[in-house]
Amino acid sequence: LLGIGTIAGETMSGMIRTTFVASPGRLRVLVSKIVTIVGYLFLVGILSVATAAVVAGLILVAKGYPIDVEVVGDAILPALGCGAFLALVGLLAMGVGTVLPQPGIAGLVVITLLFVAPALVVVATSTLGGSADWVAAALPATAGQSLFSVFGTQARPGVVFGSVVITPVVGFGILLAWVAVTLIPAAVVFAHRDLTRPSHNSRLRGEFRLRSSGRSAEDPRATWRGAVKAEWLKLLSLPSNRWSIPAFALALIGYGLLRATTRHPADVGGSILEASRVETVYAITAGIGLAQLLVAIVAVTAVTGEYSSGTIKPTLVSVPRRQRVALGKGVVVVGSTIALSAVLLAITAVIIVPAHEAGGFHPELLGTATYSAVVNGTIYLALIAVLAVGVGGITRNALAGVITMTALLIVLPSVFNVILAATRGTSTVWIGNLGQFLPASGDRFYQHEPQSGGYLLTQFAPDGSLILTPGQGLAVLASWSAIAFAFWLIRFLRRDA
C-alpha cells in the first residue's frame, strides 16, 4: 500500500503538479522516490525482525529457555531477507501504482498477484501435477519466502515446490525480475504521461455552468430513487470493478477449491458425517479472509473516488439532501456485496462437492452446513462493506481508507494474537484479549458449524484467554460497522465537502 501510494496517491490528489514545479526533472523525481521507498522499507523490515527477535528472546528467557549468541546471530540473515523482501515488493507496487494511477485498481492487482495467484497455482498443481510447479516458483510471494530460508550457519535448501527448489539467491533474482517488469513500464509512463491534468472532470465543470446560468440544480436524482440509481451508475463506472469482481470470484472459488482438494476426513476427526459438515463450512468460507480485503477496497473507493475527483460537489448540487447521498451509497455498495457474495458462495458450495467426494467426505449440498456457510458468509461480507463505507467516508482518501481497513482486519488481529500467545496464563492476558473486540472477530460467525454449540455463552480458557461465541463475534463486527457508518453520516451532514 505504501508503494502504491508513492506516486498514485500524488496523482489522484493533484499534488504531483506541485512536485513537478519544485523539481521539473521527472527522472530525478522517480529515482528519488525509488531510493526513498527502498531505504525506508528495508530499514522497517530489519527493525521489525530485530524487535521481534528481542521480544521473543525476552519471553523465552522468562520461561526458562536458554539463549546463546549463536541463536541471536541466526536472526541476522532473516532480518536482511525481510528488509529486502519488503523493499522489492514496495518497488513492485510502486510500478503498478504508476501504470495504474488509481489506488483501488493498483491495490487489487497487487493483492491478486501476492495472494490470489499463489492459491490458484496450488489448486492447479494439485489437479495437473508437477506441470504447474515452475509457475508457482516464479510468483513473487514464493520468491519472497525463500529469502527467509537461511538461518546463520544452518542453511536450508530453500522453498520447495514439487521438483523445483527456490534458493534465496534465485528468489532474490525472481523478485528483481518482477520489479523490472513493473518499473520499466512505470518509468516510461512517468516520463511521458500527462500527470498534471486537473482531477476535476466534466461533471464538475457542468456544475459551474449550471450555477452561472441561473437554472435550478434540482434534477431527478434529488429523489431517493434517483439518488440510489445515480450511486449505482457510479459504482458500475468504477475502473476498479474490472479487476475487483474477477479477483473476488477467484478468491472465494479458488480458496474453496484449494481447501476441498487438500483435506481428508482423517484431518478433521470425528465421525464421517460430522467431519463432512465441519469441512463443508470451512471450504465454502475459505476465501472470505482475502475476499474481505477486496470488498473493503471497492467500498472505500466508491466513497473516496468522488472526493479525489471533485465530483462530490456536483453530486451534492444534484442531490441537496446529503442523507440521501450517504444512504444511497450504503445501499448500493452493501446490496451489491450481498448479491455477489451469495452467488459466488453458492457456486463454491456446488464446485467443492466433487472434490469432497473424491477426498472421502459425504457432503450434503442442501444440508444445514451449506446453508449456514453461504448465509453467514454473506452477512459477514455485507458488514465489512458497511464498515469500509464508513471508513472511506471518514478518511476521504482511498489509500488511507484501505490502510485503515487492512490494519483492522489483518495487522491488528495478528499483533494481538502474538500478545495473547505471550501472555497466556499471566495477569496481563487481558491485553491479548482486547484483540477479540476487533472487527475480525466476526469470522467466528461464518466459520460456525450450525450444530456445534450456542451463540451467546461467553467462555474463558483455563489460561485466561477470552473465547467469543459466533453470536458475540457478529455483534462485535456489527457494532464496528454501525459506529463507523453513523460517524461518517454525522460528519457528512455537517462537514463542508
Protein Blocks (a to p, Z undefined) as FASTA:
>chain_A
ZZmmmmmmmmmnopmmmmmmmmmblmlmmmmmmmmmmmmmmmmmmmmmmmmmmmmmmmmm
mnopacdfklmmmmmmmmmmmmmmmmmmmmmmmmmmmmmmcfklmmmmmmmmmmmmmmmm
mmmmmmnojmlmmmmmmpmklmmmmmmmcghjbccfbjcehjaccdfklmmmmmmmmmmm
mmmmmmmmmmmmcfkbcfbdfklmmmmmmmmnopafbdfklpmklmmmmmmmmmmmpmkl
mmmmmmmmmmmmmmmmmmmmmgcfklngpjfklmmmmmmmmmmmmmmmmmmmmmmmmmmm
mmmmmmmnopmmmmmmmmmplmlmmmmmmmmmmmmmmmmmmmmmmmmmmmmmmmmmmnop
acdfkbmklmmmmmmmmmmmmmmmmmmmmmmmmnopaklmmmmmmmmmmmmmmmmmmmmm
mmgoiaklmmmmmmmmgfklmmmmmmpcfklocfklccddfkopacddfklmmmmmmmmm
mmmmmmmmmmmmmpcZZ
